[in-house]
């Protein structure tokens, strides 16, 4: 350090910065004086150091003269041995030569194995230039302004040198992803980590590539990989010892739902993908088996508790009686209330919806509750109606089990709305609409209770196809829009009630 300060007393701060970054080498210290050795290049590129000069030169679109060529040759001969500086090249030729030299050098310096004989004559940097090469290429990849140039240049270099073909059977191409074709090896690495349950290593690899320059081109794979990691993390975390069903349910409401959320995201991404790497098939098999085993364990514990203690033991809130408990008191206070009856709105979707709505509505929460048995829409929706807590019963009507309130069968949306209106009488104006048909202009200011029915999630998610999963996500986004409409219309509170959830399994086994 003392020698470096004496060598360049005017660069004390820069030298100390190199030491803090772990890059204090004589080569890097020498680079700090490049501005005095290459004045024309410095002026042309607005660069102060070797890195800045090189990156500035690569980013130029045009020049008015070639008076900088002699300095470029001196700089190249000093720092990039073997780089072709012959002739009187144009700016474009200089840039192409530099891109090829820098990217190929990085690729080779990071390569664990040997080069094919056909590439041994291609100019490249040696180990002594490794720090400079890595610093330059890393800085370029981190520069938003240079990314398009990098992608174009990397594609040309890989094509010109036939790299993808020459390394198509290579299992290890190093840690740095210089070229797009190297993602194949990254995919294999990720799949292997997942197979060995090396979740931390898989997540680190995923994060590295999501921050990398090729993420845009391979976004679907790495987003899918992240969802797979999230599933494994949720499963590997395990479940604490629970003494009763209430503890199991509250654990799910705090932690367990994350596996369901990640699985839905995983399925959505894989179904929406227009292409599929072979590694995805392997990862999907691992994900399916891991998730299915997780579900089996939890459901078995749940069923055993239920067999021992019955279903409605009062340990957690239930949907039964929701209207009388939550809606009616507000109506009696002359509040304007929206009641959204969302068919098959899963708890994990509720948590996701809460994260979307929280920034806009500070007073919002997601509460876990027990569905009504049997968990079929006509029973679950009936449980949400006025008087259901004391009057709802199941009756056999012509061989079909039906929900009845006060002796009347309530099995259709029309009958549910009619029951609500009759129970409230003329004092409360009620309006109802489907979520898709909702139009703020149709809601008059004297409507005190607005009933909105959402029906798409249940029908669409009975199959795990692209259309179904996409429709479910769209329904959640539409719900968010409706919240804004309700606020603008002057409603005081909005409740989203689910009649039941569902198990989202990719296939039957």
Secondary structure, DSSP 8 states (H G I E B T S, - for coil): -HHHHHH-GGGHHHHHHHHHTT---HHHHHHTTHHHH-HHHHHHHT-SSHHHHHHHHHH----S--TTHHHHHHHHHHHSTT----S---HHHHHHHHHHHHHHHHHHHH-SS---GGGTTS----GGGHHHHHHHHHHHHT-GGGHHHHHHHHHHHHHHTTHHHHTTT-S---S---SGGGHHHHHHHHHHHHHTT-HHHHHHHHHHHHSSTTTTTTHHHHHHHHHHHHHHHHHHH-----SSHHHHHHHIIIIIHHHHHHHHHHHHHHHH-S---HHHHHHHHHHHHHHHHHHHHHHHHHHHHHHHH-S--SSS-BSTTHIIIIIHHHHHTT--EEEEEETT--HHHHHHHHHHHTTT-SS------B--SS-SHHHHHHTTSTTHHHHEEEEEETTEEEEEETTEE--SHHHHHHHHHHHHGGGS-EEEEETTT--GGGS-TT--EEEEEE-HHHHHTTS-SHHHHHHHHHHHHHHHHHHHHHHHTT-SEEEEEES------SS--
